[in-house]
Amino acid sequence: MEIRIVRNQNPKQKPADNELGFGKYFTDHMFVADYNPEKGWHDPRIVPYGPFEVEPSCMVFHYGQAIFEGMKAYLNKDGEAVAFRPFANIRRLNRSAERLCIPQLDEDMVWEGLRTLINIDKEWIPKSKGTSLYIRPFVIATDNSLGVRPSDTYKFFIILSPVGAYYKEGLKPVKIYVTDKYVRAAEGGVGFTKTAGNYAVSLYAAEEAQKKGYTQVLWLDAKERKYVEEVGTTNIFFKISGTLITAPLNSGTILGGVTRDSVIALAEEMGYTVEQRQLSIQEIYDAHEKCELEEVFGTGTAAVISPVGVLNWNDNIIEINGGKMGEFSQKMYDLITGIQYGTEPDKHGWIEKI
């Protein structure tokens, strides 16, 4: 595949590592490809990062055909640019595409576009501990029509952003608000996809939680409003009496996180019992009452491991592990980031050199 390259003649000043935050800065270039039924995916190119023009009738604005992914690139201890399990993300992007009636993307095109883009903008990869280059592939529908149907044309982009910690708390445990008033996804819907609408429906409850002093929302199931599902930006695990418990994926309402899958694999290798099952919020509170709730933590590409220090369910507030990061959470964070930065052995072949 030949990728056309147009270099940015006005490169931007790169931010200092301690100024990054998350998703505030973008590199000098982006990858773009187009789709139509006659040519399929075509004209892969790298161009200067910047605005692009669409008409007001562009279907993505009206009917929400938009999907995306999130992954990261790192500089390992030898100064090489690497990515963590990128093909798992690419396959998940295609699962989202299938559900949203978007044509499947060629995995090789995505990977070669990503590699070429990162190599061009490699100097944007931050070097400080805990920083990385966030990779955002996404697809939008581009037909100019107000008829409710799948678009015939699409654009695929990859943009890059140097980032620090996702939450301002960093590895300090966050406070989570449990909502049984609003729901994120129902069985038969699109909860398992990374489509823009899933995040739009989460905003109202998240805003309410933040006004109460909480970082994120823990969603319960749509049917009974009692089983935990996921947090707005992460999957979530509960360590109860030595056993790790997380919600199952078979309902189709939960995103199958790559970090979630990695934690399960590594925990089982360590000898921990991992249960993927329905877990009621009442069971969690009962476990806390019995002093059996040992740790709670979220998992995701952006945060990696995000320890939870406080849960609030209907104004019943509980503190987990004295409000401190748990031993297992710390161990898992150190192991996964160690694999990503090359200080721990990659026994699973999860690292791809860029």
C-alpha positions as CSV (number, residue, x, y, z in Angstrom):
1,M,0.0,0.0,0.0
2,E,1.4,3.4,-1.0
3,I,0.7,6.2,1.4
4,R,0.8,9.7,0.0
5,I,2.6,12.1,2.3
6,V,2.2,15.8,2.5
7,R,4.5,17.3,5.1
8,N,3.5,20.1,7.5
9,Q,5.5,23.2,6.6
10,N,4.6,24.9,9.8
11,P,5.3,22.5,12.7
12,K,3.9,23.4,16.1
13,Q,5.9,23.9,19.3
14,K,5.7,20.8,21.4
15,P,4.4,21.1,25.0
16,A,6.4,20.2,28.0
17,D,5.7,16.8,29.5
18,N,4.4,18.4,32.7
19,E,1.8,20.5,30.8
20,L,0.2,17.7,28.8
21,G,-3.0,16.7,30.6
22,F,-5.1,14.5,28.4
23,G,-6.2,15.2,24.8
24,K,-5.3,18.9,24.8
25,Y,-2.5,18.9,22.2
26,F,-2.3,17.3,18.7
27,T,0.7,16.4,16.5
28,D,1.6,18.0,13.2
29,H,0.1,15.3,10.9
30,M,-3.0,13.0,10.6
31,F,-3.8,10.0,8.5
32,V,-6.8,10.0,6.2
33,A,-8.5,7.5,3.9
34,D,-11.8,7.6,2.0
35,Y,-14.4,5.1,1.2
36,N,-17.0,4.7,-1.6
37,P,-18.7,1.6,-3.0
38,E,-16.8,1.8,-6.3
39,K,-13.2,2.1,-4.9
40,G,-13.6,0.7,-1.4
41,W,-11.1,2.3,1.1
42,H,-8.7,4.3,-1.0
43,D,-6.3,7.3,-1.2
44,P,-4.5,6.7,2.1
45,R,-2.5,9.8,2.9
46,I,-0.8,11.7,5.7
47,V,-1.4,15.4,5.7
48,P,-1.0,18.3,8.1
49,Y,-3.3,18.1,11.1
50,G,-6.1,20.6,10.6
51,P,-9.7,21.3,9.7
52,F,-11.5,19.5,6.9
53,E,-14.6,20.6,5.1
54,V,-18.0,18.8,5.0
55,E,-21.5,20.0,4.2
56,P,-24.1,20.8,6.8
57,S,-26.1,17.9,5.4
58,C,-23.2,15.4,6.2
59,M,-25.0,12.4,7.6
60,V,-22.7,12.0,10.6
61,F,-24.2,15.1,12.1
62,H,-27.8,13.8,11.8
63,Y,-27.7,10.1,12.2
64,G,-24.6,9.5,14.3
65,Q,-22.6,7.0,12.2
66,A,-19.4,7.6,14.0
67,I,-17.0,5.1,15.6
68,F,-13.6,5.4,17.2
69,E,-10.8,3.6,19.1
70,G,-8.2,4.6,21.6
71,M,-4.7,3.1,21.9
72,K,-1.2,4.3,22.9
73,A,2.4,4.4,21.7
74,Y,5.3,4.5,24.1
75,L,9.0,5.0,24.0
76,N,10.5,1.9,25.5
77,K,13.7,1.8,27.6
78,D,15.7,1.5,24.4
79,G,14.1,4.6,22.8
80,E,12.0,2.6,20.4
81,A,8.4,3.5,19.6
82,V,6.1,0.7,20.4
83,A,2.3,0.1,20.7
84,F,0.4,-2.1,23.1
85,R,-1.9,-4.7,21.5
86,P,-2.9,-2.5,18.6
87,F,-4.5,-5.3,16.5
88,A,-6.9,-6.0,19.4
89,N,-8.1,-2.4,19.0
90,I,-8.2,-2.6,15.2
91,R,-10.4,-5.7,15.5
92,R,-12.6,-4.0,18.0
93,L,-12.9,-1.0,15.6
94,N,-14.3,-3.4,13.0
95,R,-16.8,-4.9,15.4
96,S,-18.0,-1.4,16.0
97,A,-18.1,-0.8,12.2
98,E,-20.2,-3.9,11.6
99,R,-22.8,-2.9,14.2
100,L,-23.0,0.7,12.8
101,C,-23.3,-0.5,9.1
102,I,-19.8,1.0,8.3
103,P,-17.6,-0.9,5.8
104,Q,-14.9,-3.1,7.4
105,L,-11.4,-1.5,7.5
106,D,-8.4,-3.3,6.1
107,E,-6.3,-4.2,9.1
108,D,-3.1,-3.7,7.2
109,M,-4.1,-0.3,6.0
110,V,-4.9,0.8,9.5
111,W,-1.6,-0.6,10.9
112,E,0.6,0.8,8.1
113,G,-1.1,4.2,8.3
114,L,-0.7,4.3,12.1
115,R,3.0,3.2,11.9
116,T,3.8,5.7,9.2
117,L,2.1,8.5,11.0
118,I,3.8,7.8,14.3
119,N,7.2,7.6,12.6
120,I,6.7,11.0,11.0
121,D,5.6,12.5,14.4
122,K,7.8,10.4,16.6
123,E,9.4,13.4,18.2
124,W,5.9,14.1,19.8
125,I,6.1,11.0,21.9
126,P,6.7,12.3,25.5
127,K,9.6,10.9,27.4
128,S,8.6,11.3,31.1
129,K,7.4,8.4,33.2
130,G,3.6,7.9,32.9
131,T,3.3,9.8,29.6
132,S,2.5,8.4,26.2
133,L,1.2,9.2,22.7
134,Y,-2.5,8.7,22.5
135,I,-3.8,7.3,19.2
136,R,-7.3,8.1,18.1
137,P,-8.5,6.3,14.9
138,F,-12.1,7.2,13.9
139,V,-14.6,6.9,11.1
140,I,-17.4,9.2,10.1
141,A,-20.3,8.9,7.6
142,T,-20.0,11.6,4.9
143,D,-23.0,11.3,2.5
144,N,-24.8,14.6,2.1
145,S,-28.4,13.4,2.7
146,L,-31.2,13.7,5.2
147,G,-32.6,10.2,4.5
148,V,-32.3,7.7,7.4
149,R,-30.1,5.0,6.0
150,P,-26.4,4.0,6.1
151,S,-24.1,6.3,4.3
152,D,-22.4,5.2,1.1
153,T,-19.3,7.2,1.8
154,Y,-17.0,7.5,4.8
155,K,-13.7,9.1,6.0
156,F,-11.2,7.3,8.2
157,F,-8.8,9.4,10.3
158,I,-6.0,8.8,12.8
159,I,-4.9,11.6,15.0
160,L,-2.3,11.7,17.7
161,S,-2.1,13.4,21.1
162,P,0.8,13.4,23.6
163,V,-0.8,12.8,27.0
164,G,-0.2,12.5,30.7
165,A,-2.6,11.0,33.2
166,Y,-6.2,10.7,32.1
167,Y,-7.7,11.7,35.5
168,K,-6.3,14.7,37.3
169,E,-6.0,12.5,40.4
170,G,-3.4,10.3,38.6
171,L,-3.0,7.1,40.6
172,K,-4.7,8.6,43.6
173,P,-8.1,6.8,44.1
174,V,-11.0,8.4,42.5
175,K,-14.6,8.9,43.8
176,I,-17.3,7.2,41.9
177,Y,-21.1,7.9,41.9
178,V,-23.4,5.0,41.3
179,T,-26.5,5.9,39.3
180,D,-29.7,3.9,39.1
181,K,-31.6,6.8,37.6
182,Y,-30.0,6.8,34.2
183,V,-28.7,4.0,32.0
184,R,-25.9,3.9,29.4
185,A,-26.9,0.8,27.3
186,A,-29.5,-1.9,27.1
187,E,-29.4,-5.4,25.7
188,G,-29.7,-5.5,21.9
189,G,-28.3,-2.0,21.6
190,V,-24.8,-0.8,20.8
191,G,-23.2,-0.8,24.3
192,F,-20.4,-3.0,23.2
193,T,-19.3,-0.6,20.5
194,K,-17.2,2.5,20.6
195,T,-19.7,4.7,18.9
196,A,-20.0,8.4,19.7
197,G,-23.6,8.1,20.9
198,N,-22.6,5.9,23.8
199,Y,-20.5,8.7,25.2
200,A,-23.1,11.4,24.4
201,V,-25.7,9.6,26.6
202,S,-23.3,9.4,29.5
203,L,-22.7,13.1,29.7
204,Y,-25.7,14.2,31.7
205,A,-25.2,11.7,34.5
206,A,-21.5,12.4,34.5
207,E,-22.2,16.2,34.9
208,E,-24.5,15.5,37.8
209,A,-21.9,13.3,39.5
210,Q,-19.1,15.9,39.0
211,K,-21.3,18.6,40.6
212,K,-21.5,16.4,43.7
213,G,-17.7,16.0,43.7
214,Y,-17.4,12.7,42.0
215,T,-15.0,11.9,39.2
216,Q,-17.2,9.4,37.2
217,V,-20.4,7.4,37.1
218,L,-20.8,3.7,37.7
219,W,-23.6,2.4,35.5
220,L,-26.0,-0.3,36.5
221,D,-27.9,-2.6,34.1
222,A,-30.9,-1.1,32.2
223,K,-33.3,-3.9,33.0
224,E,-33.2,-4.3,36.8
225,R,-31.0,-1.3,37.7
226,K,-29.0,-3.5,40.2
227,Y,-26.1,-5.2,38.5
228,V,-22.8,-3.2,37.9
229,E,-21.7,-2.8,34.3
230,E,-18.9,-0.2,33.7
231,V,-17.7,3.2,34.5
232,G,-18.1,6.0,31.9
233,T,-14.5,5.6,30.6
234,T,-13.4,2.3,32.1
235,N,-14.3,-1.3,32.8
236,I,-14.4,-2.0,36.5
237,F,-13.2,-4.8,38.8
238,F,-14.0,-5.6,42.4
239,K,-11.6,-7.7,44.6
240,I,-13.8,-9.5,47.1
241,S,-12.2,-12.0,49.5
242,G,-9.3,-12.5,47.2
243,T,-11.4,-13.0,44.0
244,L,-11.5,-10.6,41.1
245,I,-15.0,-10.0,39.8
246,T,-16.0,-8.0,36.7
247,A,-19.1,-7.8,34.6
248,P,-19.5,-10.3,31.7
249,L,-19.6,-9.3,28.1
250,N,-22.4,-11.6,27.0
251,S,-25.1,-9.0,27.5
252,G,-23.7,-6.8,24.7
253,T,-24.0,-3.7,26.9
254,I,-20.3,-3.5,28.0
255,L,-17.2,-2.5,25.9
256,G,-14.8,-5.4,25.7
257,G,-11.7,-3.5,26.9
258,V,-8.2,-4.4,25.8
259,T,-6.8,-3.5,29.2
260,R,-9.7,-5.5,30.9
261,D,-8.7,-8.5,28.9
262,S,-5.0,-8.0,29.7
263,V,-5.8,-7.8,33.5
264,I,-7.8,-11.0,33.4
265,A,-5.0,-12.9,31.6
266,L,-2.3,-11.6,33.9
267,A,-4.3,-12.1,37.1
268,E,-5.1,-15.7,36.2
269,E,-1.4,-16.3,35.5
270,M,-0.6,-15.0,39.0
271,G,-3.0,-17.6,40.4
272,Y,-6.0,-15.3,41.2
273,T,-9.5,-16.5,40.6
274,V,-11.3,-14.2,38.1
275,E,-15.1,-14.3,37.8
276,Q,-16.9,-12.7,34.9
277,R,-20.4,-12.6,36.3
278,Q,-23.3,-10.4,37.3
279,L,-22.5,-8.6,40.5
280,S,-25.2,-6.6,42.2
281,I,-24.4,-3.2,43.8
282,Q,-26.0,-4.6,47.0
283,E,-23.5,-7.5,47.0
284,I,-20.7,-5.0,46.9
285,Y,-22.1,-3.1,49.8
286,D,-22.7,-6.3,51.7
287,A,-19.1,-7.3,51.1
288,H,-17.9,-4.0,52.4
289,E,-20.0,-4.4,55.5
290,K,-18.3,-7.8,56.1
291,C,-14.9,-6.2,55.5
292,E,-14.5,-8.5,52.4
293,L,-14.4,-5.7,49.8
294,E,-10.6,-5.3,49.4
295,E,-10.1,-3.2,46.2
296,V,-12.1,-1.6,43.4
297,F,-10.3,-0.3,40.2
298,G,-11.1,0.7,36.7
299,T,-9.2,-0.5,33.6
300,G,-8.8,1.3,30.2
301,T,-6.3,2.4,27.6
302,A,-6.4,6.0,28.8
303,A,-6.1,5.4,32.6
304,V,-4.5,1.9,32.5
305,I,-5.5,1.2,36.1
306,S,-7.6,3.7,38.0
307,P,-8.1,2.8,41.7
308,V,-11.5,3.7,43.3
309,G,-11.4,5.0,46.9
310,V,-15.1,6.0,47.4
311,L,-18.5,4.7,46.1
312,N,-21.7,6.6,46.6
313,W,-24.9,4.7,46.0
314,N,-28.1,6.5,46.9
315,D,-26.1,8.6,49.4
316,N,-24.7,5.5,51.1
317,I,-21.0,6.3,50.9
318,I,-18.3,3.7,51.5
319,E,-14.5,4.0,51.5
320,I,-12.5,1.3,49.9
321,N,-9.1,0.2,51.3
322,G,-8.8,3.2,53.5
323,G,-9.1,5.5,50.4
324,K,-5.7,4.2,49.2
325,M,-4.6,2.3,46.1
326,G,-4.7,-1.4,46.7
327,E,-1.7,-3.8,46.6
328,F,-3.2,-5.7,43.6
329,S,-4.1,-2.5,41.7
330,Q,-0.5,-1.2,42.1
331,K,1.0,-4.5,41.1
332,M,-1.2,-4.7,38.0
333,Y,-0.4,-1.1,37.1
334,D,3.3,-1.7,37.5
335,L,3.2,-4.9,35.4
336,I,1.2,-3.5,32.5
337,T,3.1,-0.2,32.3
338,G,6.3,-2.2,32.6
339,I,5.4,-4.3,29.6
340,Q,4.4,-1.2,27.7
341,Y,7.7,0.7,28.5
342,G,9.9,-2.5,28.1
343,T,11.0,-2.9,31.7
344,E,8.9,-6.1,32.1
345,P,9.1,-9.1,29.8
346,D,6.4,-9.3,27.1
347,K,5.5,-12.9,27.5
348,H,2.3,-12.6,25.4
349,G,3.7,-10.8,22.4
350,W,1.5,-7.8,23.1
351,I,4.0,-5.2,22.1
352,E,4.4,-4.2,18.4
353,K,7.4,-2.2,17.3
354,I,6.5,0.9,15.3
